[in-house]
Amino acid sequence: MSASEQNSEDNSVFRKKTKNTTTQKTKNVSNSDPGFASVSAAVLMLLGFLGCCGTWKASRCLLYLFAVLSIVLLIAEVALCIYCLVDRNRAIDQAQRGMQKSAVSISHHPGS
């Protein structure tokens, strides 16, 4: 079997799986993905600002608060990574649905 035949066979399997996944799970896709990204970006910005203010003012209270919140954020990220490793299939499905939703959104609104 040549490389091009193998590649086309792999692509057809991916297309079938992708089509099947989108038809079965379209109802579970949330519309809050941009909102979640905006909120998490705002939290990270405020956390960085808190660290800068604590350093500038040399305030132990602000620096301790910054350190505690940074550690909590780090623990949450590690927990999310562990969850993704444990429940790999569900994490992959959710990532694929998110990418497909983004691709559909971009294809319907190419200039915006």
Backbone as numpy.savetxt, mean C-alpha at the origin, in Angstrom:
# Nx Ny Nz CAx CAy CAz Cx Cy Cz
10.24 -26.31 -26.18 9.40 -25.14 -26.18 10.29 -23.90 -26.18
10.04 -23.00 -27.09 10.87 -21.81 -27.19 10.49 -20.80 -26.11
11.34 -19.81 -25.95 11.12 -18.79 -24.92 9.87 -17.97 -25.22
9.61 -17.68 -26.50 8.43 -16.87 -26.84 7.15 -17.65 -26.59
7.16 -18.96 -26.85 5.97 -19.77 -26.58 5.73 -19.84 -25.07
6.79 -19.99 -24.28 6.67 -20.04 -22.82 6.13 -18.71 -22.30
6.64 -17.61 -22.84 6.21 -16.29 -22.41 4.74 -16.05 -22.74
4.30 -16.43 -23.93 2.89 -16.23 -24.30 1.99 -17.12 -23.46
2.47 -18.33 -23.13 1.68 -19.22 -22.28 1.55 -18.63 -20.87
2.65 -18.09 -20.34 2.61 -17.47 -19.02 1.67 -16.27 -19.01
1.70 -15.45 -20.07 0.82 -14.28 -20.15 -0.64 -14.69 -20.22
-0.95 -15.75 -20.94 -2.35 -16.17 -21.03 -2.85 -16.68 -19.69
-2.00 -17.37 -18.93 -2.39 -17.83 -17.60 -2.61 -16.64 -16.70
-1.74 -15.63 -16.78 -1.90 -14.44 -15.95 -3.18 -13.70 -16.31
-3.47 -13.58 -17.60 -4.70 -12.91 -18.01 -5.93 -13.63 -17.49
-5.94 -14.96 -17.58 -7.09 -15.71 -17.08 -7.26 -15.51 -15.59
-6.17 -15.58 -14.83 -6.24 -15.40 -13.39 -6.68 -13.99 -13.04
-6.14 -13.01 -13.75 -6.50 -11.62 -13.49 -7.98 -11.38 -13.77
-8.46 -11.89 -14.89 -9.86 -11.68 -15.24 -10.76 -12.35 -14.22
-10.43 -13.56 -13.81 -11.23 -14.29 -12.84 -11.22 -13.57 -11.49
-10.06 -13.06 -11.07 -9.96 -12.37 -9.80 -10.78 -11.10 -9.80
-10.75 -10.34 -10.90 -11.48 -9.08 -10.92 -12.98 -9.30 -10.94
-13.46 -10.34 -11.61 -14.90 -10.55 -11.65 -15.43 -11.05 -10.32
-14.63 -11.82 -9.57 -15.10 -12.34 -8.30 -15.03 -11.33 -7.18
-14.02 -10.46 -7.17 -13.76 -9.64 -6.01 -14.00 -8.16 -6.22
-14.71 -7.78 -7.23 -14.93 -6.37 -7.51 -15.76 -5.71 -6.41
-16.64 -6.46 -5.77 -17.51 -5.89 -4.76 -16.76 -5.50 -3.50
-15.59 -6.10 -3.21 -14.87 -5.84 -1.98 -13.89 -4.69 -2.07
-13.73 -4.09 -3.24 -12.76 -3.02 -3.40 -13.30 -1.75 -2.74
-12.46 -1.16 -1.91 -12.85 0.03 -1.18 -12.51 1.28 -1.98
-13.29 2.33 -1.79 -13.02 3.59 -2.47 -12.22 4.54 -1.60
-11.74 4.09 -0.43 -11.05 4.98 0.49 -9.54 4.92 0.35
-8.99 4.30 -0.69 -7.55 4.20 -0.84 -6.87 5.57 -0.94
-7.37 6.53 -1.73 -6.72 7.84 -1.75 -6.83 8.57 -0.42
-7.94 8.38 0.27 -8.12 9.00 1.58 -7.14 8.45 2.60
-6.92 7.16 2.57 -5.97 6.53 3.48 -4.57 7.04 3.21
-4.20 7.16 1.96 -2.87 7.67 1.60 -2.70 9.11 2.07
-3.73 9.92 1.92 -3.65 11.31 2.34 -3.53 11.44 3.85
-4.30 10.64 4.58 -4.25 10.69 6.03 -2.90 10.21 6.55
-2.39 9.12 5.99 -1.10 8.63 6.46 0.02 9.61 6.11
-0.06 10.27 4.98 0.94 11.28 4.63 0.88 12.47 5.60
-0.32 12.86 5.98 -0.48 13.97 6.92 0.08 13.60 8.30
-0.16 12.36 8.73 0.36 11.91 10.02 1.89 11.90 10.00
2.48 11.41 8.92 3.93 11.39 8.82 4.51 12.81 8.78
3.82 13.72 8.11 4.28 15.10 8.05 4.23 15.73 9.45
3.15 15.49 10.18 3.04 16.04 11.53 4.09 15.42 12.46
4.36 14.13 12.29 5.38 13.48 13.10 6.75 14.09 12.83
7.07 14.33 11.58 8.34 14.98 11.23 8.42 16.40 11.78
7.31 17.12 11.69 7.26 18.49 12.23 7.46 18.48 13.73
6.86 17.50 14.40 7.01 17.36 15.84 8.48 17.13 16.21
9.15 16.27 15.45 10.57 16.02 15.70 11.42 17.26 15.47
11.10 18.01 14.41 11.85 19.25 14.14 11.65 20.29 15.23
10.41 20.46 15.65 10.12 21.43 16.71 10.79 21.03 18.02
10.74 19.73 18.33 11.39 19.26 19.56 12.88 19.49 19.54
13.50 19.33 18.39 14.94 19.56 18.28 15.26 21.04 18.34
14.46 21.84 17.65 14.72 23.28 17.59 14.57 23.93 18.96
13.51 23.53 19.68 13.24 24.10 21.00 14.02 23.38 22.10
14.66 22.28 21.77 15.38 21.44 22.74 14.44 21.02 23.87
13.24 20.64 23.49 12.22 20.23 24.45 12.25 18.72 24.61
12.53 18.26 25.82 12.56 16.83 26.08 11.18 16.20 25.88
10.17 16.90 26.28 8.80 16.37 26.16 8.46 16.09 24.70
8.72 17.06 23.82 8.44 16.87 22.39 9.30 15.77 21.79
10.56 15.71 22.21 11.44 14.67 21.68 11.03 13.29 22.15
10.61 13.17 23.42 10.11 11.88 23.90 8.83 11.47 23.17
7.94 12.43 22.95 6.71 12.15 22.21 7.03 11.72 20.78
7.97 12.40 20.15 8.40 12.02 18.80 8.98 10.61 18.79
9.81 10.29 19.77 10.42 8.96 19.84 9.36 7.88 20.06
8.43 8.12 20.95 7.38 7.12 21.23 6.51 6.91 20.00
6.09 7.98 19.36 5.26 7.84 18.16 6.03 7.17 17.01
7.32 7.45 16.90 8.13 6.79 15.88 8.24 5.29 16.15
8.41 4.92 17.41 8.48 3.50 17.77 7.15 2.81 17.52
6.05 3.48 17.85 4.72 2.90 17.58 4.53 2.69 16.09
4.93 3.66 15.30 4.83 3.54 13.84 5.70 2.40 13.32
6.90 2.26 13.85 7.78 1.17 13.46 7.18 -0.18 13.81
6.60 -0.30 15.00 5.97 -1.56 15.41 4.78 -1.89 14.50
4.01 -0.88 14.14 2.88 -1.10 13.24 3.35 -1.57 11.86
4.44 -1.00 11.36 4.98 -1.42 10.07 5.50 -2.86 10.12
6.18 -3.22 11.20 6.67 -4.59 11.35 5.50 -5.56 11.45
4.47 -5.17 12.19 3.28 -6.04 12.32 2.61 -6.22 10.95
2.54 -5.18 10.16 1.95 -5.28 8.82 2.78 -6.21 7.94
4.09 -6.10 8.03 4.97 -6.98 7.24 4.79 -8.44 7.66
4.70 -8.69 8.96 4.50 -10.06 9.44 3.15 -10.58 8.96
2.12 -9.75 9.02 0.80 -10.16 8.55 0.85 -10.51 7.06
1.55 -9.71 6.29 1.65 -9.98 4.85 2.41 -11.26 4.58
3.41 -11.56 5.39 4.14 -12.82 5.21 3.30 -14.02 5.62
2.52 -13.88 6.69 1.71 -14.99 7.17 0.54 -15.25 6.23
-0.15 -14.22 5.83 -1.32 -14.37 4.97 -0.97 -13.84 3.58
0.03 -14.46 2.98 0.61 -13.98 1.71 -0.42 -13.94 0.59
-1.26 -14.97 0.46 -2.21 -15.02 -0.66 -3.21 -13.86 -0.60
-3.70 -13.58 0.59 -4.66 -12.48 0.72 -3.98 -11.13 0.44
-2.74 -10.97 0.92 -2.02 -9.72 0.68 -1.75 -9.53 -0.81
-1.40 -10.61 -1.50 -1.15 -10.52 -2.95 -2.44 -10.19 -3.68
-3.55 -10.81 -3.30 -4.84 -10.50 -3.93 -5.22 -9.04 -3.74
-5.04 -8.54 -2.53 -5.37 -7.14 -2.27 -4.47 -6.19 -3.07
-3.19 -6.52 -3.17 -2.28 -5.68 -3.95 -2.66 -5.70 -5.43
-3.01 -6.88 -5.95 -3.39 -6.98 -7.36 -4.68 -6.21 -7.62
-5.65 -6.31 -6.70 -6.89 -5.56 -6.88 -6.63 -4.06 -6.88
-5.75 -3.62 -5.99 -5.42 -2.19 -5.94 -4.76 -1.72 -7.21
-3.83 -2.53 -7.73 -3.16 -2.15 -8.98 -4.13 -2.17 -10.16
-5.03 -3.15 -10.20 -6.01 -3.21 -11.28 -6.95 -2.02 -11.21
-7.36 -1.66 -9.99 -8.26 -0.52 -9.83 -7.56 0.76 -10.29
-6.28 0.89 -9.96 -5.52 2.07 -10.40 -5.38 2.10 -11.90
-5.10 0.95 -12.49 -4.95 0.88 -13.95 -6.25 1.23 -14.65
-7.37 0.76 -14.13 -8.67 1.08 -14.73 -8.94 2.58 -14.58
-8.64 3.12 -13.41 -8.87 4.54 -13.18 -8.01 5.39 -14.12
-6.76 5.00 -14.31 -5.87 5.74 -15.20 -6.32 5.62 -16.65
-6.79 4.43 -17.04 -7.21 4.26 -18.42 -8.49 5.04 -18.72
-9.35 5.23 -17.72 -10.58 6.01 -17.94 -10.33 7.51 -17.88
-9.30 7.94 -17.17 -8.97 9.37 -17.02 -7.49 9.56 -17.32
-7.06 9.44 -18.58 -5.62 9.46 -18.88 -4.93 10.79 -18.63
-5.59 11.91 -18.74 -4.94 13.19 -18.61 -4.98 13.77 -17.22
-5.75 13.19 -16.34 -5.92 13.82 -15.02 -5.18 13.15 -13.93
